[in-house]
Amino acid sequence: MIKGLLDGVPPERPLFVPVVFSLGARIENLALEAFLSNPTKICSALRQTQGYLRADGLVCYCDPLLEAEALGGTLDWDAQGSAASLKWPSTGVRGTLPGYLRSTEESSGGGRVSMVCEVVRRMASLPHRDFCLAVTVSGPLTLAARLLQLDASCERSVNDFSDEALELANSTITQITSSFLEAGAELVHIQEDVLPFFAAENFAAWAAALAPTINVARFYQALPVLRIPRRMLSKESCALLLDQPWNCVICLPLNVFGFEACKATPADDTTMLGISLPTEIFSAEATSGQMLHQLLPSVARGFRPVLVTTQSDVPGTADVKTVMRILHNIRGLLTESA
């Protein structure tokens, strides 16, 4: 199915690749801090997750601070080891790069990158594997915002980022993605939490910044997937986004399929659309079931999404049985509507 998508051939049904990673800490009865650094426990949790889930792809690692740590940042964990904040060795002035950063080449082996590669290699060696191996990386604007200590909760002009910060973020993400692909990853989720302010030149610059990571994924015959968070996507942003050539799958939130822009074909035939589901559905099962039964079949029939994922990692605090039951139901709905 992935090979067909790389050749521009949509599958008969959407690929189902939700991001279910942090929940593994609960499965293994570990604090998230300890889980993120233990490849043996990660692989054990992944195998158990796939046993419940039977998804088309399994996300082998997901930590939004991974690249920043690889560049020299440190994680300051709370007392429970469940949440971390990012600290830089030399913060300097907000809006400028911190001091004492590692180089791009050093970042590909810095922090936990080599450990993630080990997880991917172990999972790739499983006999009779019938699912693809996915990884997540930050988008260039998201990593640049972390480097410059900018608020990531609003749309930004590309001019908010220095050329130096964007270049470092871009080359780091591409280098780390290459390491994951060499280890055996077959699908790359690009999580961009910062979107450009709606102006054509901002979106063109953003597409150019994302191109190296997308291209390196395709070079390794892996599927690049750009994931857009719901809170950041306006009607204007949606129209401008679909005007750009992406050469990847763009997963849009369910709510934007009511936008007029989504009724048009993307400007470039290398761009295919997918769906990203809000992770809030895993905290209110009755509401989520009602919403999904109403929306998913009609969206799938009307737009033929090629892939369905989640907007971010399923919360590690969610109930494991509830999450698995909801995801199982979603897969069933997708199969019925294909």
C-alpha positions as CSV (number, residue, x, y, z in Angstrom):
1,M,0.0,0.0,0.0
2,I,2.9,2.4,0.8
3,K,4.6,1.6,-2.5
4,G,1.3,2.4,-4.3
5,L,1.0,5.7,-2.5
6,L,4.6,6.6,-3.4
7,D,3.7,5.9,-7.0
8,G,0.5,8.1,-6.7
9,V,-1.9,5.1,-6.6
10,P,-4.5,5.5,-3.7
11,P,-5.2,2.3,-1.7
12,E,-8.6,0.6,-1.8
13,R,-9.0,1.7,1.9
14,P,-7.2,4.3,4.0
15,L,-4.0,3.2,5.8
16,F,-4.6,3.3,9.5
17,V,-1.5,4.6,11.4
18,P,-2.5,6.2,14.7
19,V,0.2,7.6,17.0
20,V,0.0,5.4,20.1
21,F,3.4,5.6,21.8
22,S,3.4,7.2,25.3
23,L,0.6,4.8,26.3
24,G,3.3,2.2,26.3
25,A,4.7,3.6,29.6
26,R,1.4,2.6,31.3
27,I,1.5,-0.8,29.6
28,E,5.0,-1.4,31.0
29,N,4.1,0.3,34.4
30,L,6.9,2.8,34.0
31,A,7.2,6.6,34.4
32,L,7.4,8.2,30.9
33,E,10.9,9.5,31.7
34,A,12.2,5.9,32.3
35,F,10.2,4.5,29.4
36,L,11.6,6.9,26.8
37,S,15.1,5.7,27.5
38,N,14.5,2.0,27.6
39,P,14.5,0.3,24.1
40,T,13.7,-3.1,25.6
41,K,10.5,-1.9,27.3
42,I,9.6,0.2,24.3
43,C,9.7,-2.8,22.0
44,S,7.8,-4.9,24.4
45,A,5.0,-2.2,24.7
46,L,5.0,-1.8,20.9
47,R,4.4,-5.5,20.4
48,Q,1.6,-5.5,22.9
49,T,0.0,-2.4,21.4
50,Q,0.1,-3.9,17.9
51,G,-1.4,-7.1,19.3
52,Y,-4.5,-5.1,20.4
53,L,-4.5,-2.6,17.6
54,R,-3.7,-4.5,14.3
55,A,-2.9,-1.1,12.7
56,D,-1.3,-0.8,9.3
57,G,1.6,1.1,10.8
58,L,3.2,1.3,14.3
59,V,4.8,4.4,15.5
60,C,8.1,3.3,17.1
61,Y,8.9,6.5,18.9
62,C,7.3,9.9,19.5
63,D,8.7,12.7,21.6
64,P,8.3,16.3,20.4
65,L,11.5,17.4,22.2
66,L,13.7,14.7,20.7
67,E,15.5,16.9,18.1
68,A,16.0,19.8,20.5
69,E,17.6,17.5,23.0
70,A,19.8,16.1,20.2
71,L,21.0,19.6,19.5
72,G,22.1,20.1,23.1
73,G,18.9,20.9,25.1
74,T,18.2,19.1,28.4
75,L,14.9,17.9,29.7
76,D,13.7,19.0,33.1
77,W,11.3,16.3,34.3
78,D,8.6,16.8,37.0
79,A,8.7,14.8,40.2
80,Q,6.5,12.0,38.7
81,G,8.6,11.7,35.6
82,S,5.5,12.3,33.5
83,A,6.1,15.7,31.9
84,A,9.3,17.6,30.8
85,S,10.2,21.1,29.9
86,L,13.1,22.1,27.6
87,K,16.2,23.9,29.0
88,W,19.1,25.2,26.9
89,P,22.7,25.3,28.1
90,S,22.9,29.0,27.3
91,T,19.6,30.7,26.7
92,G,20.8,34.1,25.6
93,V,18.1,36.5,24.2
94,R,14.7,35.2,23.2
95,G,14.5,35.2,19.4
96,T,18.2,34.3,19.0
97,L,19.9,30.9,18.9
98,P,21.1,29.6,22.3
99,G,24.8,29.0,22.7
100,Y,26.8,25.7,22.9
101,L,24.6,23.9,20.4
102,R,25.7,20.7,18.7
103,S,26.3,20.6,15.0
104,T,23.8,19.0,12.6
105,E,26.2,16.1,12.2
106,E,26.5,15.6,15.9
107,S,22.8,15.8,16.4
108,S,22.2,12.6,14.4
109,G,23.9,10.7,17.2
110,G,23.0,13.0,20.0
111,G,20.4,12.6,22.8
112,R,18.2,9.6,22.2
113,V,18.5,9.4,18.4
114,S,20.7,6.3,18.3
115,M,18.4,4.6,20.8
116,V,15.4,5.3,18.5
117,C,17.3,3.7,15.7
118,E,17.9,0.7,17.8
119,V,14.1,0.4,18.5
120,V,13.4,0.6,14.8
121,R,16.0,-2.1,14.0
122,R,14.6,-4.4,16.6
123,M,11.1,-4.0,15.4
124,A,12.2,-4.4,11.8
125,S,13.7,-7.8,12.7
126,L,10.4,-9.3,13.9
127,P,9.4,-12.4,11.9
128,H,6.2,-12.3,9.8
129,R,5.7,-8.5,10.4
130,D,2.6,-7.3,8.6
131,F,2.7,-3.6,9.5
132,C,5.0,-0.7,8.5
133,L,7.3,1.0,11.0
134,A,6.7,4.7,11.5
135,V,8.6,7.5,13.3
136,T,7.7,11.1,14.1
137,V,9.9,14.2,13.6
138,S,9.2,17.8,14.3
139,G,8.6,20.2,11.4
140,P,11.2,22.9,10.7
141,L,9.0,25.8,12.0
142,T,8.3,23.9,15.2
143,L,11.9,23.1,15.9
144,A,13.0,26.6,15.0
145,A,10.5,28.1,17.4
146,R,11.9,25.8,20.2
147,L,15.5,26.9,19.3
148,L,14.5,30.6,19.5
149,Q,12.2,30.1,22.5
150,L,9.2,31.5,20.6
151,D,5.5,30.9,21.5
152,A,4.3,28.0,19.3
153,S,0.6,28.6,19.9
154,C,0.0,31.0,17.1
155,E,0.5,31.4,13.3
156,R,3.7,33.1,12.5
157,S,5.4,34.9,9.6
158,V,8.4,33.1,8.2
159,N,10.2,36.4,8.9
160,D,9.8,35.6,12.7
161,F,12.6,33.0,12.3
162,S,16.2,33.9,11.5
163,D,17.7,32.2,8.4
164,E,20.3,30.7,10.7
165,A,17.6,29.1,13.0
166,L,15.6,27.8,10.0
167,E,18.6,26.3,8.3
168,L,19.8,24.6,11.5
169,A,16.3,23.2,12.2
170,N,15.8,22.0,8.6
171,S,19.2,20.3,8.3
172,T,18.8,18.7,11.8
173,I,15.4,17.2,11.0
174,T,16.6,16.0,7.6
175,Q,19.7,14.4,9.2
176,I,17.8,12.7,12.0
177,T,15.1,11.5,9.6
178,S,17.9,9.9,7.5
179,S,19.2,8.1,10.5
180,F,15.7,6.7,11.2
181,L,15.2,5.6,7.6
182,E,18.6,3.9,7.5
183,A,17.5,1.9,10.5
184,G,14.4,0.7,8.7
185,A,11.6,3.2,9.2
186,E,9.0,3.1,6.4
187,L,6.7,6.0,7.2
188,V,7.7,9.5,8.6
189,H,5.1,11.6,10.5
190,I,6.2,15.3,10.3
191,Q,4.5,17.1,13.2
192,E,4.3,20.8,12.5
193,D,2.7,22.6,15.5
194,V,3.6,26.1,14.1
195,L,1.9,27.1,10.9
196,P,2.7,30.2,8.8
197,F,0.5,33.2,9.0
198,F,-1.8,33.1,6.0
199,A,0.1,34.7,3.2
200,A,1.1,32.9,0.0
201,E,4.8,33.8,0.4
202,N,4.8,32.3,3.9
203,F,3.4,29.0,2.8
204,A,5.7,28.9,-0.2
205,A,8.7,29.4,2.1
206,W,7.3,26.7,4.5
207,A,6.9,24.2,1.7
208,A,10.5,24.9,0.6
209,A,11.7,24.3,4.2
210,L,9.8,21.0,4.4
211,A,11.0,19.7,1.0
212,P,14.4,18.2,2.1
213,T,12.8,16.0,4.8
214,I,10.0,14.9,2.4
215,N,12.5,14.2,-0.4
216,V,14.8,12.2,1.8
217,A,11.9,10.0,3.0
218,R,10.9,9.4,-0.6
219,F,14.5,8.6,-1.5
220,Y,14.4,5.8,1.0
221,Q,11.0,4.6,-0.4
222,A,9.3,5.7,2.8
223,L,6.0,7.6,3.0
224,P,6.2,11.2,4.2
225,V,3.1,12.4,6.1
226,L,2.6,16.0,7.1
227,R,0.3,16.2,10.2
228,I,-1.6,19.5,10.8
229,P,-3.0,20.2,14.3
230,R,-6.6,21.3,14.4
231,R,-6.1,24.4,16.6
232,M,-3.8,26.0,14.1
233,L,-5.7,25.5,10.8
234,S,-8.0,28.3,9.6
235,K,-10.1,28.4,6.5
236,E,-7.5,30.8,4.9
237,S,-4.6,28.5,5.9
238,C,-6.4,25.5,4.5
239,A,-6.8,27.1,1.1
240,L,-3.2,28.3,1.0
241,L,-1.9,25.0,2.1
242,L,-3.6,23.1,-0.6
243,D,-2.2,25.5,-3.2
244,Q,1.3,24.3,-2.6
245,P,3.0,21.3,-4.2
246,W,3.9,18.9,-1.3
247,N,4.9,15.5,-2.7
248,C,3.5,13.9,0.5
249,V,0.3,13.0,2.3
250,I,-1.2,15.9,4.2
251,C,-3.4,14.8,7.1
252,L,-6.0,17.4,7.9
253,P,-8.4,17.6,10.9
254,L,-11.9,16.3,10.5
255,N,-13.4,19.7,10.9
256,V,-11.7,21.3,7.8
257,F,-13.5,18.9,5.4
258,G,-16.4,21.3,5.6
259,F,-14.2,24.1,4.2
260,E,-14.8,25.0,0.6
261,A,-11.1,24.7,-0.1
262,C,-11.1,21.0,0.7
263,K,-13.7,20.4,-2.0
264,A,-11.1,21.2,-4.6
265,T,-8.3,18.9,-5.7
266,P,-4.9,19.9,-4.3
267,A,-2.9,22.0,-6.8
268,D,-0.3,19.3,-7.3
269,D,-1.1,15.7,-8.1
270,T,1.7,14.5,-5.8
271,T,-0.3,15.8,-2.8
272,M,-2.8,13.3,-1.3
273,L,-5.1,14.0,1.6
274,G,-5.5,12.1,4.9
275,I,-7.4,12.6,8.1
276,S,-5.9,13.4,11.6
277,L,-8.3,12.6,14.5
278,P,-8.4,14.8,17.6
279,T,-6.9,13.0,20.6
280,E,-9.7,14.4,22.8
281,I,-11.9,11.5,21.5
282,F,-10.0,9.1,23.8
283,S,-11.2,10.9,27.0
284,A,-15.0,10.8,26.2
285,E,-15.9,7.5,24.7
286,A,-19.6,8.2,24.2
287,T,-19.1,11.6,22.5
288,S,-16.3,10.3,20.4
289,G,-18.3,7.3,19.2
290,Q,-21.2,9.5,18.2
291,M,-18.9,11.9,16.3
292,L,-17.0,9.3,14.5
293,H,-20.0,7.3,13.4
294,Q,-21.5,10.5,11.9
295,L,-18.4,12.0,10.3
296,L,-15.9,9.3,9.3
297,P,-18.1,7.3,6.8
298,S,-19.2,10.5,5.0
299,V,-15.7,12.0,4.9
300,A,-14.3,8.7,3.6
301,R,-16.9,8.4,0.9
302,G,-16.6,12.0,-0.2
303,F,-12.9,12.6,-0.1
304,R,-11.3,9.1,-0.2
305,P,-8.5,9.8,2.4
306,V,-5.5,7.7,1.8
307,L,-4.4,7.6,5.5
308,V,-6.0,8.1,8.9
309,T,-3.9,9.0,11.9
310,T,-4.2,11.1,15.1
311,Q,-3.3,14.7,15.5
312,S,-0.7,13.8,18.0
313,D,0.3,11.0,20.4
314,V,-2.6,9.5,22.2
315,P,-2.3,10.8,25.8
316,G,-0.3,8.5,28.0
317,T,-2.8,9.1,30.8
318,A,-5.7,7.6,28.8
319,D,-7.3,4.2,29.7
320,V,-5.6,1.6,27.6
321,K,-8.7,-0.6,27.1
322,T,-10.8,2.5,26.1
323,V,-8.2,3.7,23.6
324,M,-7.9,0.3,22.0
325,R,-11.7,-0.1,21.8
326,I,-12.1,3.3,20.2
327,L,-9.3,2.7,17.7
328,H,-10.7,-0.8,16.8
329,N,-14.1,0.9,16.1
330,I,-12.4,3.5,13.9
331,R,-10.7,0.9,11.9
332,G,-14.0,-0.9,11.4
333,L,-15.7,2.3,10.3
334,L,-13.0,2.9,7.7
335,T,-13.2,-0.6,6.4
336,E,-17.0,-0.3,6.0
337,S,-16.9,3.1,4.2
338,A,-14.1,2.0,1.8
